[in-house]
Amino acid sequence: MNILIGTVLIGAGAIWLWLQLPNEEWRRASYRASLDTFLFTAPRVIVALLGAGFFAELLPEEQVRQLLGTEAGITGILLAIALGPLTPGGAFVSFAIGAAALKAGASPVAAIVYVTSWSLFSTTKIFAYELSFMGRQATLTRILVSLPVPFVIAAVVSVLM
Amino acid sequence: MPSLKNIAADPPPETKSRKVFDGSFLVLLALTLAGGVAVGIVSGWGRVGDILLETFGFLAVLAPKIGAGIFIAATLPILLPRDRVGRLIGRESGVRGLVVATACGAAIPGGPMMTFPLAAGLGVAGADLGAVIAFISGWSLLGLNRTLIWEFSFLPTDLVWIRYLLSLPMPVLLGMAARSLMQRRAA
């Protein structure tokens, strides 16, 4: 059911965007870019989803549940926040790990804060790009003001769920 | 936001093709193959077949969503050229500037090698650190490309919605926090 709602919403967004394309030339450019994105994305999605399935099978469920499950409470949430920045690589790596951990028994809160913490504090992004392009002061200011975000989200989600 | 409609007279911008099989894909492929072999040894090859079937079944269900997500991710940047985004954020100030910066960060796809040079360019175009941080956070937390294609494929839809909705106000708040921090430093 959830997948259906998401598909309808995203489909409606796609149709609205298609209607914004003014003429045939723009539509062709959009199809070309879409095909290009598809060729880039499809092999990655397939391989990463398979990888997530395999790793979920291999993860020791008991330990995952103990460390990151609902019973782990605040310790589990802190561990999930700490694991975020340590995840190497791009978005598909962190989402695949989050999905595998969920399947193996991690709590939804842990998965949400792990993704949030990775988004904001991925050391790959910070050391490889942000420091060199933005400089030390801007990077440190951003990290400093962003520090509370995973904790705030963890608190709100814990109350909600 | 720049008008999306007043473009009929201009030709669409050129887009560059990306290499499909780069280093990061090969690493991912190697890890997945190693995972498959490990599952075969630990749980038997029948289990590998089950996981393959499950995954492809799941992909078939996801396919329409991924397809629409790919169309949005590919088309939005054509309609929102990068140079116009830079000028727009540089010009706007106040909370409105932070909202515009957040929306542009969320709309612009691409990895860190595209986003951080652009963010540095915003400063040159006249944006303050608050707007730059709102832009980076909008991209990090709310990037449409990442959420539509990747996050919705891997994580349960309700979790994605909860994370996204809770993160929605964050970039503007972080921009405001950065501004007050800079003011205190200057004082």
Interface residues (C-beta under 8 A of the other chain):
Chain A: N2 I3 I5 G6 T7 I10 G11 G13 A14 L17 W18 Q20 L21 P22 N23 E25 W26 A29 S30 R32 A33 S34 D36 T37 F38 L39 F40 T41 A42 P43 R44 V45 I46 V47 A48 L49 L50 G51 A52 G53 F54 F55 E57 L58 G89 G90 A91 F92 V93 F95 A96 G98 A99 L102 P108 A111 I112 V115 T116 S119 L120 T124 K125 A128 Y129 E130 S132 F133 M134 A138 T141 R142 L144 V145 S146 V149 I153 V156 V157 L160 M161
Chain B: L4 K5 I7 A8 P11 P12 P13 T15 S17 R18 V20 F21 S24 F25 V27 L28 L29 L31 T32 G35 G36 A38 V39 V42 S43 R47 V48 I51 L52 E54 T55 F58 L59 V61 L62 P64 K65 I66 G67 A68 G69 I70 F71 I72 A73 A74 T75 L76 P77 I78 L79 G111 P112 M113 T115 F116 P117 A119 A120 L129 V132 I133 I136 S137 S140 L141 R146 L148 I149 W150 E151 F152 S153 F154 L155 P156 T157 D158 L159 I162 R163 L166 S167 M170 L174 A177 A178 L181 M182
